[in-house]
Amino acid sequence: MTQGAVSHQVKALEAELGLKLFNRERQRLVITDAGRRYLDVVRDAFDRIAAGTEALLQRQRGGVLTVTTSPNFAAKWLVPRLSRFVEAHPGIDLRISASLQHVDFAREDIDLAIRHGDGSSNGLHQTRLCTEELVVVCSPRLLSGKAAIRRPGDLAKHTLLHVNDRNDWSRWLEAIGGANVDVSRGPVLNQASMAIDAAVDGQGVALARTALAAWDLINGRLMCPFATALPVTYAYWIVCTKAAARLPKIGTFRDWLIGEAADDARRMARLPSPKSAA
């Protein structure tokens, strides 16, 4: 405000109170005894308003943040790196709920969801986290020795790990032009995380989504013996209500998720190039 505007506000306040708050002496204002007593009251009131405002903003920046995601994403992507978020943002009390059920933000006490889908919004705020491919993965132990996997036909010597059905292995073999491999072999698991963990343990060879396998690939527990990858229709999305999207704590967690996914992509790009399966 300009000096004139301040002077006008002071005069209006004095007229309202019927008291002199300042004496005008030699082109400056000197506070009166009444003004000093009033200052103590007003300052206390403004300090309390400031404290209440800061407390409200702190609750928006921090406090409890409840996130729901699928058991696969929680186990293979989110949980292994949670310590980094906790260390960087100690003011946010993170709560993770692993569930296959899609959240109803109007009925449930959930702030944010991470879901695998086609990106249809249904009126919600959505941000793409990462896209995926389906790649062959196995323990490094299976790439050496007498039964080493060097070409697609070598898969016949190892257990194939399937997720939900045996269609993905049939599609992959078709994509490379075929190989003498019986896709009817091997267990069928209903969770991608189980197939990845079995592959890490050397129990067989899996077709895994790159987002879920990234942590194990980056840390050398899994390797891709072949370059051929299958496209995946769906992607991972960060989902919340449009109102919640503006909250600082939501933005902090969303930015962290996106940063972690980008770091995965950079580190995956530096991994040794697998062989062509053709």
C-alpha positions in Angstrom: 0.0 0.0 0.0 1.1 3.6 -0.6 1.8 6.0 2.3 -1.3 7.9 1.5 -3.4 4.7 1.6 -2.0 3.7 5.0 -2.7 7.2 6.3 -6.3 6.9 5.1 -6.7 3.5 6.8 -5.3 4.8 10.1 -7.7 7.8 10.0 -10.7 5.5 9.3 -9.7 3.2 12.2 -9.4 6.2 14.6 -12.8 7.5 13.5 -14.3 4.0 14.0 -12.8 3.7 17.5 -13.2 7.3 18.5 -9.6 7.3 19.8 -6.3 8.8 18.7 -3.9 5.9 17.9 -1.2 8.1 16.6 0.0 11.7 17.0 1.3 13.4 13.9 4.6 15.2 14.8 6.9 16.8 12.3 5.7 14.7 9.4 5.9 11.4 11.3 3.5 9.3 13.3 4.1 8.6 17.0 2.0 5.9 18.7 -0.2 7.0 21.6 -0.7 5.1 24.9 -4.1 4.0 23.6 -2.5 2.8 20.4 0.2 0.9 22.2 -2.4 -0.9 24.3 -4.4 -1.7 21.2 -1.3 -2.9 19.5 -0.8 -5.6 22.1 -4.3 -7.0 21.4 -4.1 -6.7 17.7 -0.6 -8.2 17.5 -1.8 -11.2 19.6 -4.8 -11.7 17.3 -2.7 -11.6 14.1 -0.1 -13.9 15.6 -2.8 -16.4 16.4 -4.2 -16.1 12.8 -0.7 -16.6 11.4 -0.2 -19.7 13.6 -3.5 -21.2 12.6 -2.8 -20.5 8.9 0.6 -22.1 9.2 -0.8 -25.2 11.0 -3.4 -25.6 8.2 -0.8 -25.3 5.5 1.5 -27.8 7.4 -1.4 -30.3 7.4 -1.7 -29.9 3.6 2.1 -30.2 3.1 2.4 -33.1 5.6 0.4 -35.3 7.9 -1.2 -38.6 6.9 -1.1 -39.6 3.2 -3.0 -42.8 2.4 -2.1 -44.5 -0.9 -3.7 -47.6 -2.5 -2.2 -49.7 -5.2 -2.2 -53.3 -6.4 -0.3 -56.0 -4.5 2.0 -56.5 -7.5 3.0 -52.8 -7.8 3.3 -52.5 -4.0 5.6 -55.5 -3.7 7.8 -55.1 -6.8 7.9 -51.3 -7.3 6.8 -49.2 -4.4 7.9 -50.9 -1.2 11.6 -51.5 -2.2 12.2 -47.7 -2.6 9.9 -46.4 0.2 12.8 -45.6 2.5 14.0 -42.9 0.1 10.7 -41.1 0.3 10.5 -41.4 4.1 14.0 -40.0 4.5 13.3 -37.1 2.1 9.9 -36.2 3.5 9.7 -37.0 7.2 6.7 -34.8 7.7 4.4 -37.0 5.6 3.0 -40.0 7.4 2.7 -42.5 4.5 0.1 -45.3 4.7 0.1 -47.9 1.9 -2.9 -50.1 1.2 -2.4 -53.0 -1.3 -5.7 -54.0 -2.9 -7.1 -55.1 -6.2 -10.3 -53.1 -5.6 -10.5 -49.7 -7.4 -11.0 -47.0 -4.8 -14.1 -44.9 -4.3 -12.7 -41.6 -3.2 -16.1 -40.4 -2.1 -16.6 -43.2 0.3 -13.1 -44.3 1.4 -10.4 -42.5 3.3 -7.9 -42.7 0.5 -5.9 -39.7 -0.8 -4.3 -41.2 -3.9 -4.3 -44.4 -6.0 -1.7 -46.0 -8.4 -3.5 -48.1 -10.9 -2.8 -50.1 -14.0 -5.3 -49.1 -16.7 -6.2 -47.4 -20.0 -6.2 -43.9 -18.6 -10.0 -43.3 -18.6 -10.5 -40.6 -16.0 -14.1 -40.8 -14.8 -13.8 -37.2 -13.7 -10.6 -37.8 -11.7 -7.2 -36.2 -12.0 -4.8 -38.7 -13.6 -1.0 -38.5 -14.4 0.7 -41.2 -16.4 3.5 -42.8 -14.3 5.1 -45.1 -16.8 4.5 -47.3 -19.8 5.6 -50.9 -20.0 6.8 -53.8 -22.2 6.7 -57.5 -21.6 10.2 -59.0 -21.7 11.8 -62.4 -21.0 13.6 -62.4 -17.6 15.6 -65.0 -15.7 18.2 -65.3 -13.0 21.8 -64.6 -14.2 22.5 -68.2 -13.2 20.5 -69.5 -16.1 22.7 -67.7 -18.6 25.8 -69.9 -17.9 26.5 -73.6 -17.6 25.4 -76.6 -19.7 21.8 -75.5 -19.9 22.6 -71.8 -20.5 20.0 -69.8 -22.3 21.6 -68.4 -25.5 18.8 -68.8 -28.1 15.0 -69.1 -27.9 15.2 -72.9 -28.4 17.1 -73.2 -25.1 14.0 -72.2 -23.3 12.8 -75.8 -23.8 15.4 -76.8 -21.2 13.9 -74.6 -18.5 10.6 -74.2 -16.7 8.3 -71.5 -18.2 6.6 -69.3 -15.6 3.1 -68.1 -16.6 0.9 -65.4 -15.2 -2.9 -66.1 -15.3 -2.7 -68.1 -18.5 -0.2 -69.3 -21.1 -1.1 -66.8 -23.8 1.8 -64.4 -23.3 4.4 -67.1 -24.0 2.6 -68.1 -27.2 2.5 -64.5 -28.3 6.2 -64.0 -27.6 7.2 -67.1 -29.5 5.0 -66.0 -32.4 6.7 -62.6 -32.4 10.2 -64.2 -32.8 9.0 -66.5 -35.6 8.5 -69.6 -33.5 10.8 -72.0 -31.6 10.5 -75.6 -30.5 9.2 -74.8 -27.1 6.2 -76.4 -25.4 4.2 -73.5 -23.8 2.0 -75.9 -21.9 4.8 -76.6 -19.5 5.3 -74.7 -16.2 3.1 -73.4 -13.4 0.4 -70.7 -13.9 0.5 -68.1 -11.2 -2.2 -65.5 -10.5 0.2 -62.6 -9.5 3.0 -61.2 -11.6 5.0 -60.6 -8.5 5.1 -64.3 -7.8 6.4 -65.1 -11.3 9.1 -62.5 -11.0 10.2 -63.7 -7.5 10.3 -67.3 -8.8 12.5 -66.1 -11.7 14.8 -64.3 -9.3 15.1 -67.6 -7.4 16.1 -69.4 -10.5 13.0 -71.6 -10.6 12.3 -70.7 -14.3 12.0 -68.1 -17.0 9.2 -65.5 -16.9 7.6 -62.9 -19.1 7.5 -59.8 -17.0 6.2 -56.3 -17.3 9.2 -53.9 -17.3 7.8 -51.6 -14.5 7.5 -54.5 -12.1 10.8 -56.2 -13.0 12.8 -53.0 -13.1 14.1 -53.1 -9.6 15.4 -56.6 -9.9 16.9 -55.9 -13.4 18.6 -52.8 -12.2 20.1 -54.6 -9.2 21.2 -57.6 -11.2 18.9 -60.2 -9.8 17.3 -60.6 -13.2 18.5 -60.4 -16.7 16.9 -60.2 -20.1 18.4 -62.9 -22.4 16.5 -61.6 -25.5 15.8 -58.1 -26.9 12.3 -59.0 -28.3 9.6 -57.3 -26.2 5.8 -57.3 -26.4 3.8 -54.1 -26.1 1.5 -53.7 -23.1 -1.8 -51.9 -23.7 -2.2 -50.5 -20.2 0.0 -48.2 -18.2 0.4 -47.1 -14.6 -1.5 -44.0 -13.6 -1.4 -41.8 -10.5 -5.1 -41.1 -9.7 -6.8 -38.7 -7.2 -9.7 -36.3 -7.1 -9.3 -33.0 -8.8 -9.5 -31.2 -5.5 -6.9 -33.4 -3.8 -4.5 -32.9 -6.8 -3.8 -29.3 -5.6 -2.7 -30.4 -2.1 1.0 -29.9 -1.5 1.5 -33.4 0.0 -0.2 -35.0 -3.0 2.0 -33.0 -5.3 5.1 -34.0 -3.3 4.3 -37.7 -3.6 3.3 -37.5 -7.2 6.6 -35.7 -8.1 8.6 -38.3 -6.2 6.8 -41.2 -8.0 7.5 -39.6 -11.4 11.1 -39.0 -10.5 11.6 -42.6 -9.5 10.0 -43.9 -12.7 12.3 -41.6 -14.8 15.3 -42.8 -12.8 14.3 -46.4 -13.6 14.1 -45.6 -17.3 17.6 -44.0 -17.3 19.1 -46.9 -15.4 17.4 -49.5 -17.5 18.7 -47.9 -20.7 22.3 -48.4 -19.3 21.8 -52.1 -18.8 23.7 -54.4 -21.2 21.8 -54.9 -24.5 20.2 -58.4 -24.7 20.6 -60.6 -27.7 18.2 -60.5 -30.6 15.8 -63.5 -30.5 15.3 -63.6 -34.2 
